[in-house]
Amino acid sequence: MREFFAVANGTTTRADALAHWSATRGAEPRLIDQQFELNRFTRDWHEQNPGGSREEMLAGWKQYRSLPADVRRGPVSVIDR
């Protein structure tokens, strides 16, 4: 949706936005850019820990962020803690 609005030239309508949203709703999740590391971590963590809480995810994030950047491998599972 961000891209849709970024390229909008002022003539698009809410109906156009709704049509775009409906057409792309079932699409595969897009990669999250590097600068949004927390967002990527959160998405991946919840995929690995579907019943996990926000507090558990944040504990995993703190552990993940404490690692040197060159050895970070992805979300730390609840089991890994």
Kinemage of the C-alpha trace (Angstrom):
@kinemage 1
@onewidth
@group {chain A} dominant
@subgroup {mainchain}
@vectorlist {calphas} color= white
{ca met a 1} P 0.000 0.000 0.000
{ca arg a 2} L 2.876 2.385 0.723
{ca glu a 3} L 4.137 1.992 -2.809
{ca phe a 4} L 0.619 2.516 -4.176
{ca phe a 5} L 0.336 5.860 -2.403
{ca ala a 6} L 3.937 6.838 -3.125
{ca val a 7} L 3.354 6.681 -6.879
{ca ala a 8} L -0.156 8.137 -6.737
{ca asn a 9} L -0.424 11.319 -8.765
{ca gly a 10} L -3.397 12.819 -6.965
{ca thr a 11} L -6.030 11.322 -9.244
{ca thr a 12} L -6.414 7.999 -7.419
{ca thr a 13} L -9.510 7.394 -5.371
{ca arg a 14} L -10.346 5.318 -2.333
{ca ala a 15} L -11.922 2.835 -4.709
{ca asp a 16} L -8.561 2.535 -6.511
{ca ala a 17} L -6.813 1.969 -3.190
{ca leu a 18} L -9.377 -0.653 -2.167
{ca ala a 19} L -9.017 -2.416 -5.522
{ca his a 20} L -5.223 -2.446 -5.118
{ca trp a 21} L -5.473 -3.736 -1.548
{ca ser a 22} L -7.911 -6.482 -2.563
{ca ala a 23} L -5.730 -7.537 -5.497
{ca thr a 24} L -2.577 -7.779 -3.382
{ca arg a 25} L -4.096 -9.122 -0.141
{ca gly a 26} L -3.342 -12.779 -0.891
{ca ala a 27} L 0.182 -12.121 -2.127
{ca glu a 28} L 3.215 -13.578 -0.393
{ca pro a 29} L 4.699 -11.346 2.308
{ca arg a 30} L 7.399 -9.109 0.892
{ca leu a 31} L 10.874 -8.968 2.318
{ca ile a 32} L 11.303 -6.299 4.957
{ca asp a 33} L 14.223 -3.966 4.262
{ca gln a 34} L 17.364 -4.131 6.382
{ca gln a 35} L 16.660 -0.934 8.300
{ca phe a 36} L 13.461 -2.482 9.701
{ca glu a 37} L 15.294 -5.212 11.607
{ca leu a 38} L 12.827 -5.293 14.508
{ca asn a 39} L 9.906 -5.739 12.106
{ca arg a 40} L 11.668 -8.640 10.356
{ca phe a 41} L 12.585 -10.213 13.678
{ca thr a 42} L 9.019 -9.867 14.995
{ca arg a 43} L 7.461 -11.459 11.897
{ca asp a 44} L 9.935 -14.343 11.894
{ca trp a 45} L 9.711 -14.875 15.657
{ca his a 46} L 5.926 -15.143 15.620
{ca glu a 47} L 6.104 -17.607 12.719
{ca gln a 48} L 8.440 -19.787 14.798
{ca asn a 49} L 6.515 -19.274 18.060
{ca pro a 50} L 2.812 -18.955 17.130
{ca gly a 51} L 1.638 -19.085 20.745
{ca gly a 52} L 4.367 -16.791 22.057
{ca ser a 53} L 3.625 -13.570 23.864
{ca arg a 54} L 4.879 -10.079 23.108
{ca glu a 55} L 7.010 -10.174 26.261
{ca glu a 56} L 8.684 -13.406 25.086
{ca met a 57} L 9.318 -11.893 21.670
{ca leu a 58} L 10.897 -8.803 23.241
{ca ala a 59} L 13.121 -10.988 25.442
{ca gly a 60} L 14.215 -12.818 22.286
{ca trp a 61} L 14.829 -9.471 20.561
{ca lys a 62} L 17.062 -8.283 23.410
{ca gln a 63} L 19.044 -11.511 23.249
{ca tyr a 64} L 19.278 -11.268 19.459
{ca arg a 65} L 20.431 -7.626 19.559
{ca ser a 66} L 23.117 -8.476 22.127
{ca leu a 67} L 24.865 -10.649 19.523
{ca pro a 68} L 27.465 -9.158 17.172
{ca ala a 69} L 25.819 -8.146 13.880
{ca asp a 70} L 27.892 -10.578 11.820
{ca val a 71} L 26.669 -13.632 13.770
{ca arg a 72} L 22.959 -12.852 14.049
{ca arg a 73} L 21.098 -15.736 12.452
{ca gly a 74} L 17.483 -14.795 12.947
{ca pro a 75} L 14.905 -14.924 15.747
{ca val a 76} L 15.810 -16.685 18.943
{ca ser a 77} L 13.181 -19.285 19.698
{ca val a 78} L 11.542 -19.568 23.105
{ca ile a 79} L 13.268 -22.947 23.348
{ca asp a 80} L 16.696 -21.362 22.682
{ca arg a 81} L 16.501 -19.156 25.778
